[in-house]
């Protein structure tokens, strides 16, 4: 089986787990005081899991000079992750998993089309063709349908 299929499968699994994460963190937020507290707990557990995985795999911390040479915007990823986890914990109990994930995926795809169009964050340029834009538009329509009906 080509590696690309395994990566698509990993994407499907990750998407399914992201839907579960919303419900889990929403429940956690309701039980411990709010979405910021839930995000903190989630990131603490995630940090510990990554630490154990790195130790198990023998991965070393990169040299400080290598880390310092990276562009400033690579540090925003952690902030984005915190925002996603906290907003998921806030929104899912109020609008449901399906509506949240529909909106989340539509936002991801809309931004991804723009990132590809302009080669953002060092990625290769991939034009926003009419069919890509139509696909993104259908996802936005899907958000409406999932939320409305």
ROPA-104902 format. One record per atom (N, C-alpha, C, O): residue number from 1; residue in three letters; atom name; x, y, z. Coordinates in steps of 0.02 Angstrom, whole numbers, plus 50000, padded with zeros to 5 digits. Layout:
N
 resi resn name    xx    yy    zz
  NUM  ALA   CA     X     Y     Z
...
This chain:
149
 resi resn name    xx    yy    zz
    1  UNK    N 50043 49941 50000
    1  UNK   CA 50000 50000 50000
    1  UNK    C 50045 50062 50000
    1  UNK    O 50089 50068 50042
    2  UNK    N 50034 50108 49953
    2  UNK   CA 50075 50168 49951
    2  UNK    C 50068 50210 50015
    2  UNK    O 50016 50210 50047
    3  UNK    N 50123 50244 50031
    3  UNK   CA 50126 50284 50093
    3  UNK    C 50072 50337 50095
    3  UNK    O 50047 50353 50149
    4  UNK    N 50054 50366 50037
    4  UNK   CA 50003 50418 50035
    4  UNK    C 49936 50394 50063
    4  UNK    O 49901 50432 50096
    5  UNK    N 49918 50332 50049
    5  UNK   CA 49856 50305 50076
    5  UNK    C 49858 50299 50152
    5  UNK    O 49809 50312 50186
    6  UNK    N 49916 50280 50178
    6  UNK   CA 49924 50277 50250
    6  UNK    C 49915 50346 50281
    6  UNK    O 49886 50353 50335
    7  UNK    N 49942 50397 50248
    7  UNK   CA 49935 50465 50274
    7  UNK    C 49863 50489 50271
    7  UNK    O 49840 50524 50316
    8  UNK    N 49827 50471 50218
    8  UNK   CA 49756 50489 50214
    8  UNK    C 49718 50453 50271
    8  UNK    O 49675 50483 50303
    9  UNK    N 49734 50391 50283
    9  UNK   CA 49704 50354 50338
    9  UNK    C 49719 50387 50405
    9  UNK    O 49676 50391 50449
   10  UNK    N 49781 50410 50413
   10  UNK   CA 49800 50446 50474
   10  UNK    C 49760 50510 50481
   10  UNK    O 49739 50529 50536
   11  UNK    N 49748 50544 50425
   11  UNK   CA 49706 50604 50426
   11  UNK    C 49635 50589 50447
   11  UNK    O 49605 50626 50486
   12  UNK    N 49607 50534 50421
   12  UNK   CA 49539 50515 50440
   12  UNK    C 49535 50497 50514
   12  UNK    O 49489 50518 50549
   13  UNK    N 49585 50460 50538
   13  UNK   CA 49586 50443 50609
   13  UNK    C 49593 50506 50652
   13  UNK    O 49559 50513 50703
   14  UNK    N 49638 50550 50632
   14  UNK   CA 49648 50612 50670
   14  UNK    C 49584 50654 50671
   14  UNK    O 49567 50684 50722
   15  UNK    N 49549 50657 50615
   15  UNK   CA 49485 50693 50613
   15  UNK    C 49434 50663 50660
   15  UNK    O 49398 50698 50695
   16  UNK    N 49431 50596 50661
   16  UNK   CA 49384 50563 50706
   16  UNK    C 49402 50576 50779
   16  UNK    O 49358 50587 50820
   17  UNK    N 49466 50576 50794
   17  UNK   CA 49488 50589 50862
   17  UNK    C 49477 50662 50881
   17  UNK    O 49463 50678 50939
   18  UNK    N 49482 50707 50832
   18  UNK   CA 49470 50778 50845
   18  UNK    C 49397 50788 50866
   18  UNK    O 49382 50828 50910
   19  UNK    N 49351 50751 50834
   19  UNK   CA 49281 50755 50853
   19  UNK    C 49271 50730 50924
   19  UNK    O 49234 50759 50963
   20  UNK    N 49305 50676 50942
   20  UNK   CA 49301 50649 51010
   20  UNK    C 49331 50699 51059
   20  UNK    O 49305 50707 51114
   21  UNK    N 49386 50730 51040
   21  UNK   CA 49419 50777 51084
   21  UNK    C 49372 50835 51104
   21  UNK    O 49373 50857 51161
   22  UNK    N 49332 50858 51057
   22  UNK   CA 49285 50911 51072
   22  UNK    C 49236 50891 51126
   22  UNK    O 49224 50929 51173
   23  UNK    N 49208 50832 51120
   23  UNK   CA 49161 50808 51170
   23  UNK    C 49195 50796 51236
   23  UNK    O 49168 50813 51289
   24  UNK    N 49254 50767 51235
   24  UNK   CA 49291 50752 51296
   24  UNK    C 49310 50817 51332
   24  UNK    O 49299 50823 51393
   25  UNK    N 49338 50865 51296
   25  UNK   CA 49359 50927 51327
   25  UNK    C 49299 50970 51349
   25  UNK    O 49303 51007 51398
   26  UNK    N 49244 50964 51312
   26  UNK   CA 49183 50998 51334
   26  UNK    C 49159 50972 51400
   26  UNK    O 49138 51010 51444
   27  UNK    N 49161 50906 51408
   27  UNK   CA 49141 50875 51472
   27  UNK    C 49189 50895 51527
   27  UNK    O 49169 50911 51582
   28  UNK    N 49254 50895 51510
   28  UNK   CA 49305 50915 51559
   28  UNK    C 49294 50988 51580
   28  UNK    O 49298 51003 51640
   29  UNK    N 49280 51032 51532
   29  UNK   CA 49269 51102 51548
   29  UNK    C 49209 51111 51595
   29  UNK    O 49211 51151 51641
   30  UNK    N 49156 51073 51583
   30  UNK   CA 49097 51077 51626
   30  UNK    C 49110 51052 51696
   30  UNK    O 49077 51073 51743
   31  UNK    N 49157 51007 51702
   31  UNK   CA 49171 50977 51767
   31  UNK    C 49224 51012 51809
   31  UNK    O 49227 51002 51870
   32  UNK    N 49266 51053 51777
   32  UNK   CA 49321 51083 51815
   32  UNK    C 49322 51159 51814
   32  UNK    O 49367 51189 51843
   33  UNK    N 49274 51191 51782
   33  UNK   CA 49271 51263 51788
   33  UNK    C 49276 51303 51724
   33  UNK    O 49270 51365 51728
   34  UNK    N 49287 51273 51667
   34  UNK   CA 49286 51312 51606
   34  UNK    C 49334 51287 51553
   34  UNK    O 49375 51242 51566
   35  UNK    N 49329 51317 51493
   35  UNK   CA 49369 51293 51436
   35  UNK    C 49444 51307 51443
   35  UNK    O 49484 51267 51418
   36  UNK    N 49464 51360 51477
   36  UNK   CA 49536 51373 51485
   36  UNK    C 49567 51321 51531
   36  UNK    O 49623 51298 51520
   37  UNK    N 49531 51303 51584
   37  UNK   CA 49556 51252 51629
   37  UNK    C 49560 51184 51594
   37  UNK    O 49608 51147 51603
   38  UNK    N 49510 51169 51553
   38  UNK   CA 49510 51106 51515
   38  UNK    C 49568 51105 51466
   38  UNK    O 49602 51054 51458
   39  UNK    N 49580 51161 51432
   39  UNK   CA 49636 51164 51385
   39  UNK    C 49702 51155 51422
   39  UNK    O 49747 51121 51397
   40  UNK    N 49708 51184 51480
   40  UNK   CA 49769 51177 51520
   40  UNK    C 49781 51103 51537
   40  UNK    O 49837 51078 51529
   41  UNK    N 49729 51070 51562
   41  UNK   CA 49736 50998 51579
   41  UNK    C 49753 50958 51516
   41  UNK    O 49797 50915 51518
   42  UNK    N 49718 50972 51461
   42  UNK   CA 49730 50935 51399
   42  UNK    C 49802 50944 51375
   42  UNK    O 49834 50895 51355
   43  UNK    N 49827 51005 51377
   43  UNK   CA 49895 51017 51354
   43  UNK    C 49947 50987 51402
   43  UNK    O 50000 50965 51380
   44  UNK    N 49932 50986 51466
   44  UNK   CA 49978 50956 51514
   44  UNK    C 49984 50881 51501
   44  UNK    O 50039 50854 51500
   45  UNK    N 49927 50848 51492
   45  UNK   CA 49928 50776 51477
   45  UNK    C 49962 50764 51410
   45  UNK    O 50002 50717 51403
   46  UNK    N 49947 50806 51360
   46  UNK   CA 49979 50798 51295
   46  UNK    C 50055 50808 51298
   46  UNK    O 50093 50772 51267
   47  UNK    N 50076 50858 51337
   47  UNK   CA 50147 50871 51346
   47  UNK    C 50181 50811 51377
   47  UNK    O 50235 50790 51355
   48  UNK    N 50150 50782 51429
   48  UNK   CA 50179 50724 51462
   48  UNK    C 50183 50665 51413
   48  UNK    O 50233 50628 51413
   49  UNK    N 50131 50655 51373
   49  UNK   CA 50132 50600 51325
   49  UNK    C 50187 50610 51273
   49  UNK    O 50220 50562 51254
   50  UNK    N 50196 50671 51250
   50  UNK   CA 50249 50684 51201
   50  UNK    C 50318 50676 51232
   50  UNK    O 50364 50652 51199
   51  UNK    N 50326 50695 51295
   51  UNK   CA 50389 50685 51330
   51  UNK    C 50407 50611 51334
   51  UNK    O 50463 50592 51319
   52  UNK    N 50358 50570 51354
   52  UNK   CA 50370 50498 51358
   52  UNK    C 50386 50469 51289
   52  UNK    O 50431 50429 51282
   53  UNK    N 50348 50490 51238
   53  UNK   CA 50361 50465 51170
   53  UNK    C 50431 50484 51147
   53  UNK    O 50466 50443 51117
   54  UNK    N 50452 50546 51159
   54  UNK   CA 50519 50568 51139
   54  UNK    C 50573 50528 51176
   54  UNK    O 50622 50507 51146
   55  UNK    N 50564 50518 51240
   55  UNK   CA 50613 50480 51279
   55  UNK    C 50616 50408 51254
   55  UNK    O 50670 50379 51246
   56  UNK    N 50558 50379 51241
   56  UNK   CA 50554 50309 51218
   56  UNK    C 50589 50302 51150
   56  UNK    O 50622 50252 51138
   57  UNK    N 50580 50351 51107
   57  UNK   CA 50609 50348 51039
   57  UNK    C 50681 50373 51036
   57  UNK    O 50713 50370 50984
   58  UNK    N 50706 50398 51092
   58  UNK   CA 50775 50422 51093
   58  UNK    C 50785 50488 51057
   58  UNK    O 50841 50504 51038
   59  UNK    N 50731 50526 51048
   59  UNK   CA 50736 50590 51014
   59  UNK    C 50765 50641 51063
   59  UNK    O 50744 50646 51121
   60  UNK    N 50814 50678 51040
   60  UNK   CA 50846 50727 51083
   60  UNK    C 50818 50797 51070
   60  UNK    O 50791 50811 51017
   61  UNK    N 50826 50839 51120
   61  UNK   CA 50806 50909 51113
   61  UNK    C 50854 50942 51063
   61  UNK    O 50915 50933 51069
   62  UNK    N 50828 50980 51014
   62  UNK   CA 50873 51011 50966
   62  UNK    C 50916 51065 50999
   62  UNK    O 50897 51093 51050
   63  UNK    N 50975 51079 50970
   63  UNK   CA 51017 51131 50998
   63  UNK    C 50982 51199 50998
   63  UNK    O 50943 51214 50954
   64  UNK    N 50998 51240 51049
   64  UNK   CA 50966 51306 51056
   64  UNK    C 50975 51349 50994
   64  UNK    O 50929 51385 50974
   65  UNK    N 51034 51346 50963
   65  UNK   CA 51046 51386 50903
   65  UNK    C 51001 51366 50846
   65  UNK    O 50978 51409 50808
   66  UNK    N 50988 51302 50840
   66  UNK   CA 50943 51278 50787
   66  UNK    C 50872 51303 50800
   66  UNK    O 50837 51324 50753
   67  UNK    N 50850 51301 50862
   67  UNK   CA 50783 51324 50880
   67  UNK    C 50778 51400 50868
   67  UNK    O 50729 51424 50841
   68  UNK    N 50829 51436 50889
   68  UNK   CA 50829 51509 50883
   68  UNK    C 50830 51533 50811
   68  UNK    O 50810 51589 50796
   69  UNK    N 50854 51490 50765
   69  UNK   CA 50859 51511 50695
   69  UNK    C 50793 51505 50657
   69  UNK    O 50788 51526 50599
   70  UNK    N 50743 51478 50689
   70  UNK   CA 50678 51470 50656
   70  UNK    C 50642 51537 50651
   70  UNK    O 50654 51582 50692
   71  UNK    N 50597 51545 50600
   71  UNK   CA 50559 51607 50595
   71  UNK    C 50513 51617 50655
   71  UNK    O 50493 51568 50687
   72  UNK    N 50498 51679 50670
   72  UNK   CA 50458 51696 50729
   72  UNK    C 50390 51661 50729
   72  UNK    O 50364 51643 50782
   73  UNK    N 50361 51652 50670
   73  UNK   CA 50293 51627 50667
   73  UNK    C 50286 51553 50683
   73  UNK    O 50230 51529 50691
   74  UNK    N 50341 51516 50688
   74  UNK   CA 50334 51445 50706
   74  UNK    C 50310 51438 50778
   74  UNK    O 50283 51386 50796
   75  UNK    N 50320 51489 50819
   75  UNK   CA 50300 51486 50889
   75  UNK    C 50225 51496 50897
   75  UNK    O 50198 51481 50950
   76  UNK    N 50192 51519 50846
   76  UNK   CA 50120 51532 50850
   76  UNK    C 50081 51466 50852
   76  UNK    O 50023 51465 50874
   77  UNK    N 50110 51412 50828
   77  UNK   CA 50075 51348 50826
   77  UNK    C 50048 51326 50894
   77  UNK    O 49992 51302 50898
   78  UNK    N 50087 51336 50946
   78  UNK   CA 50064 51317 51013
   78  UNK    C 50005 51360 51036
   78  UNK    O 49959 51335 51068
   79  UNK    N 50007 51424 51019
   79  UNK   CA 49953 51469 51037
   79  UNK    C 49890 51449 50998
   79  UNK    O 49835 51449 51026
   80  UNK    N 49898 51432 50935
   80  UNK   CA 49841 51410 50894
   80  UNK    C 49811 51346 50925
   80  UNK    O 49750 51341 50931
   81  UNK    N 49853 51299 50944
   81  UNK   CA 49829 51238 50975
   81  UNK    C 49790 51252 51039
   81  UNK    O 49737 51222 51050
   82  UNK    N 49815 51298 51080
   82  UNK   CA 49780 51315 51142
   82  UNK    C 49712 51347 51126
   82  UNK    O 49662 51331 51159
   83  UNK    N 49710 51391 51077
   83  UNK   CA 49648 51423 51058
   83  UNK    C 49598 51371 51032
   83  UNK    O 49539 51373 51048
   84  UNK    N 49622 51324 50992
   84  UNK   CA 49578 51272 50964
   84  UNK    C 49549 51229 51020
   84  UNK    O 49488 51217 51022
   85  UNK    N 49591 51207 51065
   85  UNK   CA 49567 51163 51118
   85  UNK    C 49518 51200 51164
   85  UNK    O 49465 51173 51182
   86  UNK    N 49535 51261 51182
   86  UNK   CA 49490 51299 51226
   86  UNK    C 49424 51316 51191
   86  UNK    O 49371 51310 51222
   87  UNK    N 49427 51336 51129
   87  UNK   CA 49364 51354 51094
   87  UNK    C 49322 51292 51081
   87  UNK    O 49260 51296 51081
   88  UNK    N 49354 51235 51070
   88  UNK   CA 49317 51172 51062
   88  UNK    C 49281 51154 51126
   88  UNK    O 49222 51135 51125
   89  UNK    N 49316 51160 51182
   89  UNK   CA 49286 51144 51246
   89  UNK    C 49227 51191 51262
   89  UNK    O 49180 51171 51295
   90  UNK    N 49231 51253 51238
   90  UNK   CA 49177 51301 51248
   90  UNK    C 49118 51287 51202
   90  UNK    O 49060 51288 51224
   91  UNK    N 49132 51275 51138
   91  UNK   CA 49079 51272 51088
   91  UNK    C 49041 51206 51084
   91  UNK    O 48980 51206 51076
   92  UNK    N 49076 51150 51090
   92  UNK   CA 49044 51085 51080
   92  UNK    C 48984 51074 51126
   92  UNK    O 48932 51051 51103
   93  UNK    N 48989 51089 51191
   93  UNK   CA 48929 51079 51233
   93  UNK    C 48870 51123 51213
   93  UNK    O 48813 51107 51228
   94  UNK    N 48884 51179 51179
   94  UNK   CA 48830 51225 51162
   94  UNK    C 48799 51211 51093
   94  UNK    O 48739 51218 51085
   95  UNK    N 48840 51191 51044
   95  UNK   CA 48813 51181 50976
   95  UNK    C 48818 51109 50952
   95  UNK    O 48792 51093 50899
   96  UNK    N 48852 51066 50989
   96  UNK   CA 48858 50996 50971
   96  UNK    C 48922 50982 50931
   96  UNK    O 48952 51027 50902
   97  UNK    N 48940 50918 50931
   97  UNK   CA 49001 50897 50898
   97  UNK    C 48996 50908 50822
   97  UNK    O 49043 50934 50792
   98  UNK    N 48941 50888 50792
   98  UNK   CA 48935 50891 50719
   98  UNK    C 48939 50962 50693
   98  UNK    O 48976 50975 50645
   99  UNK    N 48903 51008 50724
   99  UNK   CA 48905 51078 50700
   99  UNK    C 48974 51108 50710
   99  UNK    O 48999 51144 50667
  100  UNK    N 49006 51093 50767
  100  UNK   CA 49072 51120 50781
  100  UNK    C 49123 51093 50730
  100  UNK    O 49162 51131 50702
  101  UNK    N 49122 51028 50719
  101  UNK   CA 49170 50998 50673
  101  UNK    C 49157 51022 50602
  101  UNK    O 49205 51034 50565
  102  UNK    N 49094 51029 50583
  102  UNK   CA 49079 51056 50516
  102  UNK    C 49109 51125 50508
  102  UNK    O 49141 51140 50457
  103  UNK    N 49098 51168 50556
  103  UNK   CA 49126 51236 50553
  103  UNK    C 49202 51235 50555
  103  UNK    O 49235 51272 50519
  104  UNK    N 49229 51192 50597
  104  UNK   CA 49302 51186 50605
  104  UNK    C 49334 51165 50538
  104  UNK    O 49384 51194 50517
  105  UNK    N 49306 51114 50507
  105  UNK   CA 49334 51089 50444
  105  UNK    C 49325 51141 50388
  105  UNK    O 49370 51150 50347
  106  UNK    N 49267 51174 50386
  106  UNK   CA 49257 51226 50335
  106  UNK    C 49308 51282 50344
  106  UNK    O 49335 51308 50295
  107  UNK    N 49320 51302 50406
  107  UNK   CA 49371 51353 50419
  107  UNK    C 49440 51329 50400
  107  UNK    O 49479 51368 50371
  108  UNK    N 49456 51267 50415
  108  UNK   CA 49520 51239 50396
  108  UNK    C 49529 51240 50320
  108  UNK    O 49580 51262 50294
  109  UNK    N 49479 51216 50284
  109  UNK   CA 49485 51211 50212
  109  UNK    C 49488 51280 50179
  109  UNK    O 49527 51292 50134
  110  UNK    N 49446 51326 50203
  110  UNK   CA 49448 51394 50175
  110  UNK    C 49516 51425 50184
  110  UNK    O 49543 51455 50137
  111  UNK    N 49544 51420 50244
  111  UNK   CA 49611 51447 50256
  111  UNK    C 49663 51409 50215
  111  UNK    O 49709 51439 50188
  112  UNK    N 49656 51344 50211
  112  UNK   CA 49705 51303 50175
  112  UNK    C 49708 51322 50101
  112  UNK    O 49762 51324 50071
  113  UNK    N 49651 51336 50071
  113  UNK   CA 49650 51357 50001
  113  UNK    C 49689 51422 49993
  113  UNK    O 49727 51430 49946
  114  UNK    N 49679 51468 50040
  114  UNK   CA 49717 51531 50037
  114  UNK    C 49792 51520 50050
  114  UNK    O 49833 51548 50015
  115  UNK    N 49809 51478 50098
  115  UNK   CA 49879 51464 50112
  115  UNK    C 49913 51433 50051
  115  UNK    O 49969 51452 50034
  116  UNK    N 49878 51386 50019
  116  UNK   CA 49905 51356 49958
  116  UNK    C 49913 51408 49902
  116  UNK    O 49964 51409 49868
  117  UNK    N 49863 51449 49894
  117  UNK   CA 49863 51500 49840
  117  UNK    C 49925 51545 49845
  117  UNK    O 49955 51562 49795
  118  UNK    N 49942 51563 49906
  118  UNK   CA 49997 51611 49916
  118  UNK    C 50061 51578 49941
  118  UNK    O 50110 51613 49954
  119  UNK    N 50062 51513 49949
  119  UNK   CA 50122 51479 49973
  119  UNK    C 50141 51499 50043
  119  UNK    O 50200 51506 50059
  120  UNK    N 50091 51509 50085
  120  UNK   CA 50103 51533 50154
  120  UNK    C 50145 51483 50193
  120  UNK    O 50142 51423 50182
  121  UNK    N 50184 51509 50239
  121  UNK   CA 50224 51469 50286
  121  UNK    C 50274 51424 50250
  121  UNK    O 50291 51370 50275
  122  UNK    N 50297 51446 50193
  122  UNK   CA 50349 51409 50157
  122  UNK    C 50324 51350 50116
  122  UNK    O 50364 51310 50092
  123  UNK    N 50259 51344 50107
  123  UNK   CA 50231 51289 50069
  123  UNK    C 50235 51305 49994
  123  UNK    O 50242 51363 49974
  124  UNK    N 50230 51254 49953
  124  UNK   CA 50227 51263 49880
  124  UNK    C 50162 51297 49862
  124  UNK    O 50111 51287 49895
  125  UNK    N 50163 51338 49810
  125  UNK   CA 50103 51371 49786
  125  UNK    C 50061 51321 49748
  125  UNK    O 50085 51286 49703
  126  UNK    N 49997 51318 49766
  126  UNK   CA 49948 51275 49732
  126  UNK    C 49887 51319 49720
  126  UNK    O 49853 51337 49767
  127  UNK    N 49874 51336 49657
  127  UNK   CA 49822 51386 49642
  127  UNK    C 49752 51367 49668
  127  UNK    O 49734 51308 49670
  128  UNK    N 49715 51418 49686
  128  UNK   CA 49645 51411 49707
  128  UNK    C 49602 51407 49644
  128  UNK    O 49576 51458 49622
  129  UNK    N 49597 51348 49616
  129  UNK   CA 49559 51339 49555
  129  UNK    C 49484 51346 49569
  129  UNK    O 49463 51341 49626
  130  UNK    N 49445 51357 49517
  130  UNK   CA 49373 51361 49527
  130  UNK    C 49343 51299 49561
  130  UNK    O 49298 51306 49603
  131  UNK    N 49368 51239 49545
  131  UNK   CA 49341 51179 49577
  131  UNK    C 49361 51175 49650
  131  UNK    O 49321 51152 49691
  132  UNK    N 49421 51197 49668
  132  UNK   CA 49440 51198 49739
  132  UNK    C 49395 51248 49776
  132  UNK    O 49372 51233 49832
  133  UNK    N 49384 51305 49747
  133  UNK   CA 49340 51355 49779
  133  UNK    C 49269 51329 49785
  133  UNK    O 49235 51342 49836
  134  UNK    N 49245 51293 49735
  134  UNK   CA 49178 51263 49737
  134  UNK    C 49174 51212 49794
  134  UNK    O 49125 51211 49831
  135  UNK    N 49226 51171 49801
  135  UNK   CA 49227 51122 49855
  135  UNK    C 49225 51156 49923
  135  UNK    O 49189 51134 49968
  136  UNK    N 49263 51210 49932
  136  UNK   CA 49262 51247 49995
  136  UNK    C 49192 51278 50006
  136  UNK    O 49167 51279 50062
  137  UNK    N 49161 51302 49952
  137  UNK   CA 49094 51330 49958
  137  UNK    C 49043 51277 49980
  137  UNK    O 48999 51292 50020
  138  UNK    N 49050 51217 49954
  138  UNK   CA 49005 51163 49975
  138  UNK    C 49014 51147 50049
  138  UNK    O 48966 51131 50083
  139  UNK    N 49075 51151 50074
  139  UNK   CA 49085 51139 50145
  139  UNK    C 49050 51193 50187
  139  UNK    O 49022 51178 50239
  140  UNK    N 49053 51255 50164
  140  UNK   CA 49019 51308 50200
  140  UNK    C 48943 51296 50199
  140  UNK    O 48909 51307 50249
  141  UNK    N 48917 51274 50142
  141  UNK   CA 48846 51256 50138
  141  UNK    C 48831 51198 50187
  141  UNK    O 48779 51197 50219
  142  UNK    N 48878 51151 50191
  142  UNK   CA 48870 51095 50238
  142  UNK    C 48865 51118 50310
  142  UNK    O 48827 51090 50349
  143  UNK    N 48904 51169 50328
  143  UNK   CA 48900 51196 50396
  143  UNK    C 48829 51220 50409
  143  UNK    O 48800 51206 50462
  144  UNK    N 48802 51257 50362
  144  UNK   CA 48734 51283 50369
  144  UNK    C 48684 51225 50378
  144  UNK    O 48641 51227 50422
  145  UNK    N 48690 51175 50336
  145  UNK   CA 48643 51119 50338
  145  UNK    C 48648 51079 50403
  145  UNK    O 48598 51060 50433
  146  UNK    N 48710 51067 50425
  146  UNK   CA 48719 51030 50487
  146  UNK    C 48693 51069 50547
  146  UNK    O 48663 51040 50592
  147  UNK    N 48704 51133 50547
  147  UNK   CA 48683 51175 50603
  147  UNK    C 48608 51188 50603
  147  UNK    O 48576 51190 50655
  148  UNK    N 48580 51195 50543
  148  UNK   CA 48510 51215 50536
  148  UNK    C 48462 51156 50545
  148  UNK    O 48409 51165 50574
  149  UNK    N 48481 51098 50521
  149  UNK   CA 48432 51042 50519
  149  UNK    C 48452 50986 50565
  149  UNK    O 48416 50935 50569
